[in-house]
Each structure stands twice: as C-alpha cells, then as structure tokens.
C-alpha cells in the first residue's frame, strides 16, 4: 500500500539454487550487476521476498540479492518443513553468495525475522559484512517468546485468552501439531487462533474472526511459522546477544517503531546498546510497520556509505 504501483523493478537474474535436502531455493537479483552487493532476508518465518522492496533502493549503485527461504514464496516444495531450520536458511544464504560468485564484502538488509537472520549470518561471517541495515528487530530469544505468549496480555488480555482457549502447556507446540495435521478443520483452527498475532498486536481495536478458506501461500506461511515458533526458532535464548562481540563494530543502522507491539522496542534498544557503531532511528509510530516506518527506511538507505 505504500509502494508506487506504477513501477515494479524486474530482476536481471533469477532462478533456483541446486537442490539440497529436498529443497529448491528461489533467488532474484535486481539493480546493477557490477554494483555493491546487498543481501536481503525476508521476514516471517514464512514470508517471501518482494520486488517492490527495491523501489526505495538506488538500483544504479547496488546489486540487490534476495531469496525465498525454504518452503516460502517461489521456493519448492511450498510449505515443506523437513530439513527446514534456521541453520539451513543461513547455509542457503552462504550457498547463494557462492553460487553468484559474490566474494567481496556485502551489506546485509533484514526486517523482523529477516533482522534475526541477518544478525545470525553476520555473526557466522563477520569478515564478509561491510554494513547492516536492520529494522523491526526480532532477537528470537526467550524474552521475545514470553512477550508473544504471555506478557502481551498486559495490553491484549482477551487475545491471550483467545490463544489459550484449547492449548495445553506449550501454545506454539499445540498449534504446530494442528497446523501440521492432515485435518483441514484443525489447520484452519490453528490458523484462526495462532496466526492472528501480528494483526492483533498491530491494532488498537483488534478484530477476532475466522477464515473460511486458506490459499496455498497462506497455509504454507502459517505452517512454517508455527514450525519455527514451536522449536523456539531453532536457537538458544540470547544467541544473538551472546555472540554480539563478533559484529559489534560493524557499522549498522537500526530502525524500529516506538510502539511496535509485535516486536517490542526493547529488543532494538538492547541491540543498539550492544553495538557501539550502530545508529538507532526510533520511529514515532504504532505497529510493526506503517507509513512512517516506510519513510524512515527510505531515508535510512541514504545513510549507507
């Protein structure tokens, strides 16, 4: 809704990485083939990359590389959760750079879950990263999970009750079991209860409702998200902050809405405090994204060297 509808960049190169563990990972490149490489991670888990994201990037200057994570978007098979972990996604990012013969230092771009992956990849390969451009920070730690499943009740108590209506002790595991079942009614129930999280926490007057039908992309996105949430995103708590010394001096831009109740601002603040060479831009806006966030990201790209 915030993008210029009349202009949609076209990739100068796209395709699939060679199959690994039953997965074909789709990738696309935009901009200048000789430009400074920028690797983009999309959100989710369960999202997909979009050409529209490149509209606010100087495509004369940058070579923008993006890929759909395993089971997402145009990657195949759609919705596949086997051999689909955080470590696998990080390996795919490295394979992609190698496949495209990108050997120089790169800029990492990621928002929300994409910021998680960008930080993790940087901590694996700090020597490969020139700068990071991060927004809507999600550290995927115990604090983040506790906010989603418990602490958000301070603001949305009716939602947490709604989420807990039939689950046992572990909400993500319960809904993951429903989502991965062969029973379409159970899948729909899981979707209608657990997958409303971002919509509810981005609204001042949330509406709880039911979805009568799910298209294949919605189903795949929900299945993958619940798969990751049920396994605590395949990370030990505070993995990112525990390894932050590896990347603390990398020049970084961090953009976050002050009243983001999907990924609370504290995560962005903690990251900024642990990275003395970072610049924190606080957006005076409610929600996980929005018009002011879009404007801040657009301005933020101009701060890259």
C-alpha positions as CSV (number, residue, x, y, z in Angstrom):
1,X,0.0,0.0,0.0
2,X,3.0,2.3,0.5
3,X,4.7,1.5,-2.8
4,X,4.4,3.3,-6.1
5,X,2.0,1.0,-8.0
6,X,3.2,2.1,-11.5
7,X,6.8,0.8,-11.1
8,X,7.8,-2.7,-10.4
9,X,11.5,-3.5,-10.9
10,X,12.4,-6.6,-12.9
11,X,15.2,-8.9,-11.8
12,X,18.2,-9.1,-14.1
13,X,18.9,-12.6,-12.9
14,X,16.7,-15.2,-11.2
15,X,16.4,-18.9,-10.7
16,X,16.9,-21.7,-8.3
17,X,19.9,-22.9,-6.3
18,X,20.8,-26.6,-6.8
19,X,18.6,-28.8,-4.8
20,X,19.7,-29.6,-1.2
21,X,17.9,-31.9,1.2
22,X,14.7,-31.8,-1.0
23,X,14.6,-28.0,-1.3
24,X,14.9,-25.7,-4.3
25,X,15.6,-22.2,-3.1
26,X,14.4,-19.4,-5.4
27,X,16.5,-16.3,-5.8
28,X,16.4,-13.0,-7.7
29,X,18.9,-10.2,-8.4
30,X,18.0,-6.5,-9.0
31,X,19.9,-3.4,-9.9
32,X,23.4,-3.1,-11.2
33,X,25.3,-6.4,-11.7
34,X,28.5,-4.5,-11.0
35,X,27.1,-2.6,-8.0
36,X,27.8,-3.0,-4.3
37,X,26.1,-6.3,-3.2
38,X,23.3,-6.2,-0.8
39,X,21.8,-9.4,0.6
40,X,18.2,-9.2,1.8
41,X,16.5,-11.5,4.2
42,X,12.7,-11.5,4.3
43,X,10.5,-11.8,7.4
44,X,8.3,-14.5,8.8
45,X,9.3,-17.2,9.3
46,X,7.1,-18.0,6.4
47,X,7.2,-14.7,4.4
48,X,8.7,-14.1,0.9
49,X,10.8,-11.6,-0.9
50,X,9.2,-8.9,-3.0
51,X,10.4,-6.9,-5.9
52,X,8.7,-3.8,-4.6
53,X,11.2,-3.6,-1.8
54,X,13.8,-2.4,-4.2
55,X,11.9,0.7,-5.3
56,X,13.4,2.7,-2.5
57,X,17.0,1.5,-3.2
58,X,19.4,3.1,-5.6
59,X,19.5,0.4,-8.2
60,X,22.3,2.1,-10.1
61,X,24.5,1.8,-7.1
62,X,23.5,-1.6,-5.6
63,X,23.3,-5.2,-6.7
64,X,20.4,-6.4,-4.6
65,X,20.2,-10.2,-3.9
66,X,17.2,-11.8,-2.3
67,X,15.8,-15.3,-1.9
68,X,12.7,-17.0,-0.7
69,X,13.5,-19.1,2.4
70,X,12.9,-22.8,2.3
71,X,9.2,-23.7,1.7
72,X,8.3,-20.0,1.1
73,X,7.2,-17.9,-1.8
74,X,8.5,-19.4,-5.1
75,X,10.9,-21.9,-3.3
76,X,9.9,-25.5,-3.7
77,X,8.2,-27.6,-2.4
78,X,5.9,-24.9,-0.9
79,X,5.4,-25.3,2.8
80,X,7.9,-28.1,3.3
81,X,9.1,-28.2,6.9
82,X,11.5,-31.1,6.7
83,X,15.2,-30.0,6.7
84,X,13.9,-26.5,7.3
85,X,15.7,-24.9,10.3
86,X,17.4,-21.6,11.0
87,X,20.8,-23.1,10.3
88,X,19.6,-24.4,6.9
89,X,18.5,-20.8,6.0
90,X,21.9,-19.4,6.9
91,X,23.6,-22.1,4.9
92,X,21.4,-21.2,1.9
93,X,22.4,-17.6,2.1
94,X,26.1,-18.6,2.0
95,X,25.4,-21.0,-0.9
96,X,23.7,-18.3,-2.8
97,X,26.6,-15.9,-2.5
98,X,29.0,-18.6,-3.6
99,X,26.7,-19.6,-6.5
100,X,26.6,-16.0,-7.7
101,X,30.3,-15.7,-7.2
102,X,30.0,-12.7,-4.8
103,X,33.3,-12.7,-2.9
104,X,33.5,-9.1,-1.7
105,X,32.1,-7.6,1.5
106,X,28.3,-7.2,1.4
107,X,25.6,-5.1,3.0
108,X,23.0,-7.1,5.0
109,X,19.4,-6.0,4.9
110,X,16.7,-7.6,7.1
111,X,13.5,-6.6,8.8
112,X,11.7,-8.5,11.6
113,X,12.6,-12.2,11.2
114,X,14.9,-11.0,8.4
115,X,16.8,-9.0,11.0
116,X,17.3,-12.1,13.1
117,X,18.8,-14.0,10.1
118,X,20.9,-11.1,9.1
119,X,22.4,-10.8,12.6
120,X,23.0,-14.5,12.8
121,X,24.6,-14.7,9.4
122,X,26.9,-11.7,10.3
123,X,28.0,-13.5,13.4
124,X,28.9,-16.5,11.4
125,X,30.8,-14.4,8.8
126,X,31.8,-11.1,10.3
127,X,34.6,-10.7,7.8
128,X,32.1,-10.8,4.9
129,X,30.0,-7.9,6.2
130,X,30.6,-4.2,5.4
131,X,27.4,-2.8,6.9
132,X,24.0,-3.8,8.2
133,X,20.6,-2.2,7.6
134,X,18.1,-3.6,10.1
135,X,14.5,-2.8,11.0
136,X,11.7,-4.2,13.2
137,X,14.3,-6.0,15.3
138,X,13.4,-9.6,16.5
139,X,16.0,-11.3,18.6
140,X,14.2,-14.6,18.8
141,X,15.1,-15.1,22.5
142,X,13.1,-16.3,25.4
143,X,12.1,-12.7,26.2
144,X,10.5,-12.4,22.7
145,X,8.6,-15.7,23.1
146,X,7.4,-14.7,26.5
147,X,6.1,-11.5,25.2
148,X,4.1,-13.2,22.4
149,X,2.6,-15.9,24.6
150,X,2.3,-14.2,28.0
151,X,3.4,-10.6,28.5
152,X,1.3,-9.2,25.6
153,X,-1.7,-10.0,27.9
154,X,-0.9,-6.7,29.7
155,X,-2.2,-4.9,26.6
156,X,-4.3,-7.6,24.8
157,X,-5.6,-9.9,27.6
158,X,-8.5,-11.1,25.5
159,X,-6.2,-12.2,22.8
160,X,-4.1,-14.3,25.1
161,X,-7.2,-15.9,26.5
162,X,-8.3,-16.5,22.9
163,X,-5.0,-18.1,22.1
164,X,-5.1,-20.3,25.1
165,X,-8.7,-21.5,24.5
166,X,-7.7,-25.1,23.9
167,X,-4.0,-25.4,24.2
168,X,-2.1,-27.2,27.0
169,X,1.2,-26.0,28.5
170,X,3.0,-25.1,25.3
171,X,1.0,-22.9,23.0
172,X,3.4,-23.0,19.9
173,X,3.7,-26.8,20.1
174,X,0.0,-27.3,20.4
175,X,-0.9,-25.1,17.4
176,X,2.0,-26.5,15.4
177,X,0.6,-30.0,15.8
178,X,-2.8,-28.8,14.5
179,X,-1.1,-26.9,11.6
180,X,0.9,-30.0,10.5
181,X,-2.0,-32.4,10.7
182,X,-3.9,-33.7,7.7
183,X,-7.2,-32.4,9.1
184,X,-8.1,-29.2,7.3
185,X,-10.5,-28.2,10.1
186,X,-7.7,-28.5,12.6
187,X,-5.4,-26.5,10.3
188,X,-8.0,-23.8,10.0
189,X,-8.5,-23.7,13.8
190,X,-4.8,-23.3,14.3
191,X,-4.6,-20.5,11.7
192,X,-7.5,-18.6,13.2
193,X,-6.1,-18.7,16.7
194,X,-2.3,-18.5,16.4
195,X,-1.8,-16.7,13.2
196,X,-3.7,-13.6,14.2
197,X,-0.9,-12.5,16.5
198,X,0.7,-9.8,14.2
199,X,-2.7,-8.4,13.2
200,X,-3.9,-8.2,16.7
201,X,-0.7,-6.6,18.1
202,X,-0.7,-4.1,15.3
203,X,-4.2,-2.8,16.0
204,X,-5.7,-0.6,18.6
205,X,-9.1,-2.3,18.1
206,X,-8.3,-5.8,17.1
207,X,-11.0,-7.9,15.5
208,X,-11.1,-11.7,16.1
209,X,-12.6,-13.6,13.3
210,X,-12.5,-16.8,11.3
211,X,-11.0,-17.5,7.9
212,X,-13.2,-19.9,5.8
213,X,-10.6,-20.8,3.3
214,X,-6.9,-20.7,3.0
215,X,-4.9,-20.3,-0.2
216,X,-1.8,-22.4,-0.6
217,X,0.6,-19.5,0.2
218,X,-1.3,-18.6,3.4
219,X,-1.2,-22.3,4.5
220,X,2.5,-22.6,3.8
221,X,3.3,-19.4,5.6
222,X,1.4,-20.4,8.7
223,X,2.8,-24.0,8.7
224,X,6.4,-22.7,8.5
225,X,5.8,-20.0,11.1
226,X,4.3,-22.5,13.6
227,X,7.1,-25.0,12.9
228,X,9.7,-22.4,13.8
229,X,7.9,-21.0,16.8
230,X,7.3,-24.5,18.2
231,X,11.1,-25.1,18.1
232,X,11.9,-21.7,19.6
233,X,13.3,-20.7,16.2
234,X,15.9,-23.4,16.5
235,X,18.1,-21.1,18.7
236,X,19.3,-21.0,22.2
237,X,18.0,-17.9,24.0
238,X,20.1,-14.8,23.5
239,X,22.2,-16.5,20.8
240,X,22.5,-13.1,19.0
241,X,23.4,-11.0,22.1
242,X,25.7,-13.7,23.4
243,X,27.8,-13.5,20.2
244,X,27.4,-9.8,19.6
245,X,31.1,-9.1,20.1
246,X,31.8,-10.7,16.8
247,X,29.9,-7.9,15.0
248,X,29.7,-5.1,17.5
249,X,31.9,-2.8,15.4
250,X,30.2,-3.3,12.1
251,X,28.5,0.0,11.0
252,X,24.8,-0.6,11.4
253,X,21.5,1.2,11.0
254,X,18.7,0.1,13.3
255,X,15.1,1.3,12.7
256,X,12.2,0.5,15.0
257,X,8.8,1.8,15.8
258,X,8.5,3.1,19.3
259,X,5.1,1.3,19.8
260,X,5.8,-1.9,18.0
261,X,3.8,-4.5,20.0
262,X,4.7,-7.3,17.7
263,X,8.4,-7.0,18.3
264,X,8.7,-4.6,21.3
265,X,11.2,-1.7,21.0
266,X,13.4,-3.1,23.9
267,X,14.9,-5.6,21.5
268,X,16.1,-2.9,19.2
269,X,17.4,-0.8,22.1
270,X,19.3,-3.8,23.6
271,X,20.9,-4.5,20.2
272,X,21.9,-0.8,19.8
273,X,23.5,-0.6,23.2
274,X,25.5,-3.8,22.4
275,X,26.7,-2.3,19.1
276,X,28.5,1.0,19.7
277,X,29.0,1.6,16.0
278,X,25.2,1.4,15.3
279,X,22.8,4.3,14.7
280,X,19.3,3.8,16.2
281,X,16.4,5.5,14.5
282,X,13.2,5.5,16.6
283,X,10.1,5.9,14.6
284,X,7.2,7.7,16.4
285,X,4.6,5.2,15.2
286,X,2.4,2.4,16.5
287,X,2.5,-1.1,15.0
288,X,5.1,-3.3,13.3
289,X,5.1,-1.3,10.1
290,X,3.4,1.7,8.6
291,X,3.8,4.9,6.6
292,X,6.4,6.4,9.0
293,X,8.4,3.2,9.1
294,X,8.4,3.2,5.3
295,X,9.7,6.8,5.2
296,X,12.3,6.1,7.8
297,X,13.6,3.1,5.9
298,X,13.7,5.1,2.7
299,X,15.7,7.8,4.4
300,X,17.9,5.2,6.1
301,X,19.1,3.9,2.8
302,X,20.6,7.3,2.1
303,X,22.8,6.9,5.2
304,X,24.6,3.9,3.8
305,X,28.1,4.6,2.6
